[in-house]
Amino acid sequence: MTARVGLVVVSHSDMLANGVAELATQMAPDTTVIPVGGTEEGGLGTDYNAVVEALTDADAGAGVVVLYDLGSAKMTAEMAVESADDPTRYAVVDAPLVEGAVAAAVAAQGGATLADVATTAEGASGETPAPTPQRPALHLVPDATTAEVLLTNEVGLHARPAALLARTVAELDADVTIRYGTEEANAASVLALMGLSAPGGKSITVVATGKDAAEAVRRIEELAERGFDD
C-alpha cells in the first residue's frame, strides 16, 4: 500500500488539538492525524519536544503537513521541522486550523502528495463560495456524464457524507462537479460540498468528465442509494 501524507495539529490547547484531530480523522479514517496541544505540565502553550516526536510518529514515508493555531505554535512547529534530519519531508502551512485539517486529511486519504496536501490545506476556507454566475447548462459541458442523484440519507451532504463522497472521487481519474440549486461545488472538496447545504430528500446533479467519469457517477449513485452509510 502506498504511504499517505500524515498530519500534525499543533495548538496551545490540548482539548483543541484533540478535537481538530478527531474531526479530521472522522473525515479521513486512514490518514494519520496526531494532535499536539498544551505544555508538558498540562497548561496552555506549546511543547517543542512533543512536536518533534509527533513529526516522526506521523511520517509513514510520504511526509507530514503541520497545522497550527497561533503564531507561537507556528514558531515551535518551524523549529521542530528545522531540527529534523530532512526538513523537506515536512510542511508547516498557514491555513485555517479546522478547515485546513479537514481538507488536508481528505486529500491525504486520496493519496495526494505532500505538496498537494499542503496546497489543499492552505486553500481551505470556512466561507461558502458564491454561486458561479452564468454557469453553463448541463448540455453545454463537453463530453460530460451526468446524473440526478437523490440524497436518501436524512441530513444530506453534511460533514461525513461529504467526506465520503470526496474520498470516492479522489480515487478516480475524473473531474466531478456537484450542483444543487443555483450553486455548484468541486466534488473533491469536502468544504465546498458542505457549503451546498444539500439536505436529505433532495436531488443533486452530478457532472463528471475524464477517463473515469462514468465510474465516478456510478459510485456516487451507489453511495446515495445506501444512504452514505449513515
C-alpha positions as CSV (number, residue, x, y, z in Angstrom):
1,M,0.0,0.0,0.0
2,T,1.3,3.5,-0.9
3,A,2.2,5.6,2.2
4,R,-0.1,8.5,2.9
5,V,0.9,12.0,4.0
6,G,0.5,12.4,7.7
7,L,-0.8,15.4,9.7
8,V,0.3,17.1,12.9
9,V,-2.0,19.6,14.6
10,V,-0.2,22.0,17.0
11,S,-2.3,24.0,19.3
12,H,-1.9,25.9,22.6
13,S,-4.8,23.8,23.9
14,D,-4.8,20.1,24.3
15,M,-8.5,19.9,24.0
16,L,-8.5,22.0,20.8
17,A,-5.7,19.9,19.2
18,N,-7.5,16.6,20.0
19,G,-10.9,18.0,18.8
20,V,-9.5,19.0,15.5
21,A,-7.6,15.7,15.1
22,E,-10.8,13.8,15.9
23,L,-12.8,15.7,13.3
24,A,-10.2,15.3,10.6
25,T,-9.9,11.5,11.4
26,Q,-13.7,11.1,11.1
27,M,-13.4,12.6,7.6
28,A,-10.4,10.6,6.6
29,P,-10.1,7.4,8.8
30,D,-7.0,6.1,7.1
31,T,-5.0,9.3,7.5
32,T,-2.7,9.6,10.5
33,V,-3.5,12.8,12.4
34,I,-1.6,13.5,15.5
35,P,-2.6,16.2,18.0
36,V,0.0,18.1,20.0
37,G,-1.6,20.6,22.4
38,G,-0.6,22.4,25.6
39,T,2.6,22.3,27.6
40,E,4.2,19.3,29.2
41,E,2.7,20.4,32.5
42,G,-0.8,20.4,31.0
43,G,-1.2,24.2,30.7
44,L,-1.8,26.4,27.7
45,G,1.2,26.7,25.4
46,T,3.3,24.5,23.1
47,D,5.8,21.8,23.7
48,Y,8.8,21.6,21.3
49,N,9.8,18.1,22.2
50,A,6.3,16.8,21.8
51,V,6.1,18.3,18.3
52,V,9.4,16.7,17.3
53,E,8.1,13.4,18.4
54,A,4.8,13.9,16.6
55,L,6.6,14.6,13.3
56,T,8.3,11.3,13.5
57,D,5.2,9.4,14.5
58,A,3.1,10.9,11.7
59,D,5.6,10.2,8.9
60,A,4.7,6.9,7.2
61,G,7.0,7.7,4.3
62,A,5.2,10.4,2.4
63,G,5.9,13.3,4.6
64,V,3.9,15.4,7.1
65,V,1.8,18.6,6.9
66,V,1.8,20.6,10.1
67,L,-1.0,22.9,11.1
68,Y,-1.1,25.4,14.0
69,D,-3.4,27.7,15.8
70,L,-1.4,30.8,16.8
71,G,1.9,32.5,15.9
72,S,4.0,31.0,18.7
73,A,2.7,27.5,17.8
74,K,4.0,28.2,14.2
75,M,7.4,29.1,15.6
76,T,7.5,25.9,17.7
77,A,6.5,23.8,14.6
78,E,9.1,25.5,12.4
79,M,11.8,24.9,15.0
80,A,10.9,21.3,15.2
81,V,11.0,20.9,11.4
82,E,14.3,22.7,11.2
83,S,15.8,20.2,13.7
84,A,14.7,17.2,11.6
85,D,17.2,15.2,9.6
86,D,15.4,16.0,6.4
87,P,13.2,19.2,6.8
88,T,11.9,18.8,3.3
89,R,9.7,15.9,4.5
90,Y,7.6,18.4,6.5
91,A,5.5,21.4,5.5
92,V,4.2,23.9,8.1
93,V,1.2,25.5,6.4
94,D,-0.6,28.8,7.0
95,A,-4.2,27.6,7.0
96,P,-7.5,27.9,9.0
97,L,-6.9,25.2,11.6
98,V,-10.2,23.3,11.4
99,E,-11.0,23.7,7.7
100,G,-7.4,23.2,6.8
101,A,-7.0,20.0,8.8
102,V,-10.2,18.5,7.3
103,A,-9.3,19.4,3.8
104,A,-5.7,18.2,4.2
105,A,-6.8,14.9,5.8
106,V,-9.2,14.1,2.9
107,A,-6.6,15.0,0.3
108,A,-4.1,12.7,2.1
109,Q,-6.6,9.9,2.2
110,G,-6.9,10.2,-1.5
111,G,-3.2,9.7,-2.0
112,A,-2.2,13.3,-2.7
113,T,1.5,14.3,-2.5
114,L,2.9,16.3,0.3
115,A,2.9,19.5,-1.8
116,D,-0.7,18.9,-2.9
117,V,-1.9,18.2,0.7
118,A,-0.2,21.4,1.8
119,T,-1.7,23.4,-1.0
120,T,-5.2,22.0,-0.2
121,A,-4.9,23.0,3.4
122,E,-3.7,26.5,2.5
123,G,-6.7,26.9,0.1
124,A,-9.2,25.8,2.7
125,S,-11.7,28.4,3.9
126,G,-14.7,28.5,6.2
127,E,-16.5,30.7,3.7
128,T,-19.1,29.3,1.3
129,P,-18.2,30.2,-2.2
130,A,-20.6,32.4,-4.1
131,P,-22.7,30.9,-6.8
132,T,-21.0,30.9,-10.2
133,P,-22.7,33.5,-12.4
134,Q,-23.9,32.4,-15.7
135,R,-22.6,28.8,-15.3
136,P,-23.1,26.6,-18.3
137,A,-26.1,24.4,-18.7
138,L,-25.5,20.7,-18.3
139,H,-25.8,20.0,-22.0
140,L,-23.0,22.6,-22.7
141,V,-20.4,20.7,-20.7
142,P,-18.3,18.9,-23.3
143,D,-18.4,15.1,-23.1
144,A,-19.9,15.1,-19.6
145,T,-21.5,12.2,-17.9
146,T,-24.4,13.5,-15.8
147,A,-27.0,12.1,-13.4
148,E,-29.6,13.3,-11.0
149,V,-29.0,11.7,-7.6
150,L,-31.4,11.6,-4.7
151,L,-29.9,12.1,-1.3
152,T,-31.6,9.3,0.6
153,N,-29.9,9.9,4.0
154,E,-31.8,12.1,6.5
155,V,-29.3,15.1,6.7
156,G,-27.9,15.1,3.1
157,L,-24.4,16.3,2.4
158,H,-23.3,17.1,5.9
159,A,-19.7,16.5,7.1
160,R,-19.2,12.8,7.0
161,P,-21.2,12.0,3.7
162,A,-19.4,14.9,2.1
163,A,-16.0,13.5,3.1
164,L,-17.1,10.0,1.9
165,L,-18.1,11.4,-1.5
166,A,-14.8,13.4,-1.8
167,R,-12.7,10.4,-0.9
168,T,-14.5,8.3,-3.5
169,V,-13.9,10.9,-6.2
170,A,-10.3,11.3,-5.3
171,E,-9.5,7.7,-6.2
172,L,-10.6,8.3,-9.8
173,D,-9.3,10.0,-13.0
174,A,-12.3,12.3,-13.3
175,D,-13.3,15.9,-12.7
176,V,-16.6,15.9,-10.9
177,T,-18.9,18.8,-10.1
178,I,-21.9,18.6,-7.8
179,R,-24.8,21.0,-8.4
180,Y,-27.6,21.9,-6.0
181,G,-30.0,24.7,-6.9
182,T,-28.0,27.6,-8.3
183,E,-24.7,26.5,-6.7
184,E,-22.0,24.1,-7.6
185,A,-19.0,22.5,-5.9
186,N,-15.9,20.6,-6.8
187,A,-16.7,17.1,-5.6
188,A,-13.1,16.7,-4.4
189,S,-13.6,19.4,-1.7
190,V,-15.3,18.5,1.5
191,L,-15.8,22.1,2.5
192,A,-17.3,23.0,-0.9
193,L,-19.7,20.1,-0.8
194,M,-20.8,21.0,2.7
195,G,-21.3,24.6,1.5
196,L,-24.0,23.5,-0.9
197,S,-26.3,22.7,2.1
198,A,-28.0,20.0,0.2
199,P,-30.5,18.3,2.5
200,G,-31.7,14.8,2.7
201,G,-34.7,14.1,0.4
202,K,-33.4,16.4,-2.3
203,S,-31.6,15.7,-5.5
204,I,-28.2,16.8,-6.6
205,T,-26.8,16.9,-10.1
206,V,-23.5,15.1,-10.7
207,V,-21.5,16.3,-13.7
208,A,-18.3,14.3,-14.5
209,T,-15.7,14.4,-17.2
210,G,-12.5,12.5,-17.8
211,K,-11.5,8.8,-18.2
212,D,-13.4,7.6,-15.1
213,A,-16.4,9.9,-15.4
214,A,-19.0,7.1,-15.7
215,E,-17.4,5.2,-12.8
216,A,-17.5,8.4,-10.7
217,V,-21.2,8.9,-11.3
218,R,-21.9,5.2,-10.7
219,R,-20.1,5.3,-7.3
220,I,-21.8,8.5,-6.2
221,E,-25.2,6.9,-7.1
222,E,-24.2,3.8,-5.1
223,L,-23.2,6.0,-2.1
224,A,-26.6,7.8,-2.2
225,E,-28.6,4.5,-2.6
226,R,-27.1,3.2,0.6
227,G,-27.6,6.5,2.5
228,F,-23.9,7.3,2.7
229,D,-23.6,4.6,5.3
230,D,-25.4,6.9,7.8
